[in-house]
Amino acid sequence: MRRILSVVLIVLGCLLAPVALTAVWAANQVSDTDRYLKTVAPLADDPAIQNAVADRVTTAVMSRLDIPSLVSGASESLPPRVGQLAGLVAGPASSLVQGFVRDKSGAVVASDAFATIWTEANRVAHTRIDKILAGDDDTVVQTDGDTVNVELGPVVQTVKERLVAEGMTVAGKIPDINPTYPLFKTDQLAQAQTYYDWLGVLEWLAPLLALACLAGGVLLARGRRKALGRAALGVGASMLVLAVGLMISRSAVVGAAQNAEAGGALFDIVVDLLRLGLRAVLLLSLAVAVGAWLAGGSATAVRTRAYWTDLLRGRADTPVTAWVTAHRSALRIGAVALAVLAFVFWPHPTGLVVLCLIVALLVVLAVIELLTERTPAAPSPQH
């Protein structure tokens, strides 16, 4: 029963690991406006997003200019033959004007001004989304059917000013319009509100449950070192499964997006921190697995430790080495546990943080090994 319970706890911990990582990432994106803005800010410089926004702004401006109607109205005051000629050029004139408007819209979204507008528009949108998910009925989120949008009115206003400055004075008569850019679909808002309520709990509960299951499984195992290595490999495997899930999700998002290139860019930017987190956990789990193997009694591990021990110190034993030798298992487990806890409770661990934690863990394990008394390896059986 002890062995079975150990295996069950380790499996549960491995299954909860990607859930915990996703919950922490989602909580940071949904409830933390500053973290969300840091995530979406690079989208303002993404060519796919810039082209998609420029196309929407151009469509909105052209819908209010209506060049054919302007040409038709002007032709009524002209002689019949001249009016007919004006009607013939209405189509080409509309195409020329649309190209001109598109050039100016592209220039605006490629400027520094668009980055500021984009950040502020996302700030407003995120604040509204956060409030409505929290159940604030007084908040109105602008939606188009089942899609939550970012408002692009300030971008249109900037484009109008640019057009007037370039000599297209008729653009100054365009009334205030507010086209939008879709952020995400929310066809089941009530369900999303339920998830939001659970998210605040899962943000801290899921990581604690995952760690408790993994620690309990390792402590219950008869061979704790082997159990630690297997648990680390299991967590690494769960991170690979999460990575595959992200790849499948990206394909679904790109397939459902109106603009596949922009949809892919949006997905990549939003889940960038999640990908960074899973890579960090994968790297840390592999380091723990390797450390558990090096601390084992296999012939290769023993020879590896002996080589580095002989290289870095002599064979003289002291009271310190005697104490470390007597408690080396507890010291190794404590070092690994401290590294894992530091990673879990680090606010936003980056690749550099993970690398530093791994290096520190390896140094501590090396010191423990250097202070451990040497014992001769058992002779191999003769056949």
C-alpha positions as MATLAB code, in Angstrom:
seq = 'MRRILSVVLIVLGCLLAPVALTAVWAANQVSDTDRYLKTVAPLADDPAIQNAVADRVTTAVMSRLDIPSLVSGASESLPPRVGQLAGLVAGPASSLVQGFVRDKSGAVVASDAFATIWTEANRVAHTRIDKILAGDDDTVVQTDGDTVNVELGPVVQTVKERLVAEGMTVAGKIPDINPTYPLFKTDQLAQAQTYYDWLGVLEWLAPLLALACLAGGVLLARGRRKALGRAALGVGASMLVLAVGLMISRSAVVGAAQNAEAGGALFDIVVDLLRLGLRAVLLLSLAVAVGAWLAGGSATAVRTRAYWTDLLRGRADTPVTAWVTAHRSALRIGAVALAVLAFVFWPHPTGLVVLCLIVALLVVLAVIELLTERTPAAPSPQH';
ca = [
       0.000    0.000    0.000;
       2.856    2.367    0.732;
       4.345    1.783   -2.704;
       0.963    2.160   -4.424;
       0.172    5.365   -2.539;
       3.596    6.764   -3.438;
       3.040    6.072   -7.130;
      -0.482    7.555   -7.036;
       0.734   10.755   -5.363;
       3.604   11.210   -7.814;
       1.282   10.678  -10.789;
      -1.220   13.174   -9.361;
       1.588   15.676   -8.802;
       2.763   15.281  -12.394;
      -0.794   15.751  -13.683;
      -1.286   18.836  -11.514;
       2.002   20.458  -12.573;
       0.764   21.773  -15.962;
      -2.550   22.769  -14.364;
      -0.691   24.774  -11.721;
       1.563   26.454  -14.265;
      -1.385   27.355  -16.494;
      -3.408   28.677  -13.542;
      -0.578   30.964  -12.409;
      -0.066   32.228  -15.968;
      -3.791   32.804  -16.538;
      -4.197   34.623  -13.236;
      -1.343   36.952  -14.133;
      -2.859   37.662  -17.558;
      -6.494   38.060  -16.462;
      -6.304   39.857  -13.132;
      -2.992   41.749  -13.403;
      -3.421   44.635  -15.830;
       0.248   45.639  -15.782;
       1.369   42.085  -16.539;
      -1.197   41.867  -19.346;
      -0.008   45.145  -20.865;
       3.602   43.945  -20.780;
       2.448   40.872  -22.676;
       0.449   42.620  -25.426;
       2.705   45.670  -25.811;
       5.033   43.912  -28.326;
       2.016   43.318  -30.578;
       2.145   46.993  -31.572;
       5.431   46.287  -33.360;
       4.322   43.045  -34.980;
       3.912   43.472  -38.781;
       0.946   41.077  -38.922;
      -0.959   43.016  -36.259;
      -0.026   46.345  -37.827;
      -1.319   45.233  -41.237;
      -4.549   43.889  -39.744;
      -5.183   47.128  -37.811;
      -4.327   49.273  -40.853;
      -6.794   47.282  -42.965;
      -9.585   47.780  -40.429;
      -8.900   51.508  -40.148;
      -8.813   51.870  -43.947;
     -12.134   50.048  -44.296;
     -13.714   52.261  -41.633;
     -12.455   55.488  -43.252;
     -13.454   54.452  -46.780;
     -16.946   53.524  -45.611;
     -17.459   57.179  -44.622;
     -15.749   58.757  -47.613;
     -17.881   56.980  -50.275;
     -15.941   58.298  -53.268;
     -18.494   57.106  -55.895;
     -21.237   59.126  -54.204;
     -19.030   62.208  -54.042;
     -18.195   61.933  -57.744;
     -21.845   61.295  -58.649;
     -22.991   64.332  -56.673;
     -20.374   66.524  -58.315;
     -21.311   65.291  -61.806;
     -24.898   66.503  -61.430;
     -23.702   70.115  -61.725;
     -21.605   69.311  -64.797;
     -22.661   69.045  -68.472;
     -24.136   65.609  -69.330;
     -21.102   64.324  -71.248;
     -18.683   65.519  -68.553;
     -20.907   63.990  -65.895;
     -20.861   60.654  -67.702;
     -17.057   60.813  -67.888;
     -16.923   61.564  -64.170;
     -19.082   58.531  -63.501;
     -16.660   56.344  -65.457;
     -13.681   57.420  -63.355;
     -15.505   56.997  -60.033;
     -14.345   53.390  -59.636;
     -10.647   53.992  -60.387;
     -10.727   57.128  -58.241;
     -12.090   55.101  -55.326;
      -9.252   52.570  -55.697;
      -6.667   55.346  -55.796;
      -8.103   57.003  -52.705;
      -8.265   53.678  -50.883;
      -4.600   53.038  -51.651;
      -3.724   56.512  -50.401;
      -5.702   56.000  -47.178;
      -4.113   52.568  -46.692;
      -0.619   54.046  -47.035;
      -1.350   56.692  -44.414;
      -2.980   54.135  -42.085;
       0.074   51.911  -42.428;
       2.366   54.828  -41.635;
       0.352   55.650  -38.509;
       0.348   52.096  -37.118;
       4.082   51.823  -37.800;
       4.805   54.987  -35.799;
       5.553   55.390  -32.102;
       2.160   57.022  -31.640;
       0.410   53.718  -32.389;
       2.313   51.934  -29.608;
       0.944   54.446  -27.094;
      -2.580   54.211  -28.505;
      -2.409   50.408  -28.519;
      -1.291   50.243  -24.884;
      -3.992   52.617  -23.666;
      -6.701   50.853  -25.702;
      -5.678   47.508  -24.224;
      -5.591   49.025  -20.743;
      -9.215   50.152  -21.097;
     -10.277   46.835  -22.610;
      -8.516   44.754  -19.948;
      -9.990   46.816  -17.122;
     -13.478   46.324  -18.543;
     -12.961   42.605  -19.075;
     -11.612   42.148  -15.565;
     -14.597   43.947  -14.052;
     -17.219   42.054  -16.013;
     -15.578   38.710  -15.252;
     -15.636   39.697  -11.603;
     -19.414   40.222  -11.925;
     -19.588   44.020  -12.117;
     -22.908   44.522  -13.919;
     -22.332   48.268  -14.326;
     -19.421   47.663  -16.697;
     -20.080   47.466  -20.410;
     -17.537   45.603  -22.514;
     -17.726   46.463  -26.174;
     -18.485   43.298  -28.078;
     -19.297   42.350  -31.617;
     -21.439   39.246  -31.374;
     -19.357   36.925  -29.215;
     -16.038   38.783  -29.516;
     -14.373   41.222  -27.113;
     -12.663   44.040  -29.003;
     -10.015   46.732  -28.643;
     -11.306   50.141  -29.717;
      -9.356   51.813  -32.540;
     -11.067   55.223  -32.534;
      -7.859   57.086  -31.585;
      -6.038   55.429  -34.493;
      -8.737   56.605  -36.928;
      -8.510   60.134  -35.538;
      -4.744   60.144  -36.079;
      -5.201   58.878  -39.646;
      -7.790   61.605  -40.355;
      -5.379   64.263  -39.160;
      -2.637   62.783  -41.335;
      -4.956   62.765  -44.396;
      -5.980   66.393  -43.887;
      -2.341   67.383  -43.507;
      -1.620   65.645  -46.837;
      -4.288   67.715  -48.607;
      -7.372   65.452  -48.406;
      -9.522   68.041  -46.648;
     -12.673   65.983  -47.139;
     -11.328   63.549  -44.521;
     -11.827   66.263  -41.910;
     -15.597   65.952  -42.418;
     -15.621   62.272  -41.461;
     -17.573   61.931  -38.193;
     -16.056   60.192  -35.188;
     -15.937   56.460  -35.813;
     -14.622   53.709  -33.604;
     -13.685   50.482  -35.430;
     -12.461   47.597  -33.309;
      -9.868   44.845  -33.311;
     -10.948   41.489  -31.823;
      -9.127   40.299  -28.717;
     -10.842   36.977  -28.056;
     -14.194   35.228  -28.202;
     -16.440   35.071  -25.162;
     -19.552   33.225  -26.315;
     -20.056   31.757  -22.825;
     -19.550   34.732  -20.541;
     -21.337   33.167  -17.559;
     -19.028   30.162  -17.737;
     -16.034   32.482  -18.053;
     -17.135   34.276  -14.871;
     -17.221   30.935  -13.049;
     -13.718   30.118  -14.246;
     -12.586   33.557  -13.120;
     -13.816   32.869   -9.591;
     -11.978   29.556   -9.530;
      -8.857   31.106  -10.999;
      -8.140   33.142   -7.895;
      -8.163   29.937   -5.846;
      -6.275   27.754   -8.305;
      -3.484   30.327   -8.588;
      -2.144   29.266   -5.201;
      -3.986   25.999   -4.513;
      -2.858   24.100   -7.634;
       0.897   24.711   -7.090;
       0.627   23.748   -3.424;
      -1.312   20.567   -4.232;
       1.178   19.610   -6.942;
       4.134   20.113   -4.593;
       2.381   18.306   -1.733;
       1.599   15.284   -3.921;
       5.129   15.105   -5.312;
       6.742   15.542   -1.890;
       4.387   13.013   -0.291;
       5.035   10.475   -3.035;
       8.799   10.827   -2.669;
       8.715   10.619    1.135;
       6.516    7.519    1.117;
       8.736    5.698   -1.354;
      11.252    3.203   -0.013;
      13.873    4.424   -2.484;
      13.403    8.161   -2.129;
      16.251    9.101   -4.427;
      14.882    6.999   -7.254;
      11.384    8.292   -6.572;
      12.669   11.868   -6.741;
      14.309   11.214  -10.101;
      11.176    9.578  -11.486;
       8.975   12.382  -10.190;
      11.239   14.945  -11.853;
      11.084   13.050  -15.140;
       7.299   12.821  -14.815;
       7.005   16.582  -14.329;
       9.252   17.106  -17.355;
       7.034   14.800  -19.410;
       3.934   16.750  -18.330;
       5.587   19.944  -19.542;
       6.142   18.329  -22.943;
       2.445   17.392  -23.029;
       1.557   20.999  -22.221;
       3.810   22.177  -25.058;
       2.007   19.855  -27.471;
      -1.312   21.189  -26.194;
      -0.185   24.737  -26.926;
       0.759   23.733  -30.467;
      -2.694   22.227  -31.030;
      -4.366   25.302  -29.525;
      -2.363   27.578  -31.797;
      -3.510   25.661  -34.857;
      -7.131   25.980  -33.710;
      -6.768   29.724  -33.082;
      -5.107   30.339  -36.446;
      -7.772   28.309  -38.216;
     -10.599   30.267  -36.598;
      -9.019   33.729  -37.011;
     -10.116   36.063  -39.799;
      -6.460   36.923  -40.353;
      -4.396   33.770  -39.834;
      -1.058   35.577  -39.625;
      -2.335   38.120  -37.100;
      -4.101   35.401  -35.109;
      -0.888   33.402  -34.867;
       1.099   36.461  -33.792;
      -1.486   37.316  -31.127;
      -1.453   33.757  -29.762;
       2.347   33.597  -29.676;
       2.667   36.857  -27.766;
      -0.075   36.066  -25.240;
       1.254   32.582  -24.356;
       4.913   33.621  -24.438;
       5.192   33.698  -20.637;
       3.467   30.319  -20.384;
       5.944   28.826  -22.817;
       8.814   30.395  -20.899;
       7.439   28.926  -17.677;
       7.056   25.407  -19.028;
      10.592   25.505  -20.455;
      11.894   26.646  -17.078;
      10.051   23.846  -15.251;
      11.263   21.319  -17.836;
      14.870   22.468  -17.393;
      14.597   22.399  -13.603;
      13.007   18.935  -13.583;
      15.755   17.546  -15.812;
      18.391   19.061  -13.525;
      16.743   17.444  -10.481;
      16.561   14.095  -12.294;
      20.234   14.271  -13.212;
      21.121   15.259   -9.660;
      19.137   12.340   -8.258;
      20.912    9.963  -10.615;
      24.368   11.323   -9.742;
      23.591   10.864   -6.055;
      22.733    7.196   -6.639;
      24.719    4.038   -6.192;
      25.084    2.986   -9.810;
      28.614    2.223  -10.969;
      28.629    5.179  -13.362;
      27.382    7.620  -10.706;
      29.908    6.359   -8.160;
      32.779    6.685  -10.629;
      31.625   10.186  -11.618;
      31.486   11.350   -8.019;
      34.822    9.734   -7.222;
      36.472   11.396  -10.197;
      35.385   14.885   -9.217;
      36.079   14.252   -5.548;
      39.639   13.134   -6.239;
      40.080   16.063   -8.581;
      38.975   18.723   -6.116;
      40.097   17.458   -2.722;
      42.251   14.970   -0.945;
      41.087   11.915    0.898;
      41.563   13.270    4.427;
      38.458   12.882    6.583;
      37.454   15.329    9.331;
      34.603   15.602   11.865;
      32.792   17.800    9.339;
      33.020   15.140    6.659;
      31.807   12.560    9.155;
      28.737   14.655   10.015;
      27.984   15.406    6.345;
      28.359   11.720    5.504;
      25.893   10.770    8.216;
      23.314   13.298    7.000;
      24.074   13.413    3.280;
      20.644   12.107    2.208;
      18.798   14.739    4.228;
      21.156   17.443    2.981;
      20.610   16.450   -0.647;
      16.832   16.370   -0.269;
      16.880   19.712    1.522;
      18.972   21.319   -1.213;
      16.643   20.086   -3.936;
      13.558   21.120   -1.936;
      14.911   24.638   -1.388;
      15.649   25.034   -5.112;
      12.144   23.875   -6.054;
      10.477   26.133   -3.478;
      12.554   29.116   -4.621;
      11.417   28.490   -8.189;
       7.745   28.054   -7.261;
       7.509   31.163   -5.110;
       9.648   33.389   -7.336;
       7.237   36.080   -8.633;
       8.051   35.744  -12.349;
      10.964   33.321  -12.909;
      12.887   33.894  -16.110;
      15.351   31.654  -17.895;
      18.215   33.391  -16.092;
      16.569   32.774  -12.726;
      16.154   29.081  -13.502;
      19.758   28.819  -14.679;
      21.018   30.484  -11.492;
      18.912   28.153   -9.343;
      20.253   25.104  -11.170;
      23.850   26.289  -10.841;
      23.346   27.015   -7.137;
      21.792   23.567   -6.631;
      24.645   21.854   -8.431;
      27.206   23.787   -6.361;
      25.496   22.800   -3.106;
      25.286   19.158   -4.172;
      28.946   19.266   -5.186;
      29.937   20.678   -1.782;
      27.949   17.950   -0.043;
      29.711   15.350   -2.144;
      33.139   16.855   -1.517;
      32.513   16.746    2.243;
      31.334   13.139    2.149;
      33.732   10.433    3.298;
      34.963    8.167    0.562;
      33.995    4.517    0.784;
      35.546    1.911   -1.437;
      33.281    0.625   -4.148;
      32.085   -2.933   -3.760;
      33.918   -5.336   -6.060;
      31.931   -6.568   -9.002;
      30.831  -10.198   -8.770;
      32.950  -12.714  -10.617;
      31.188  -14.927  -13.128;
];
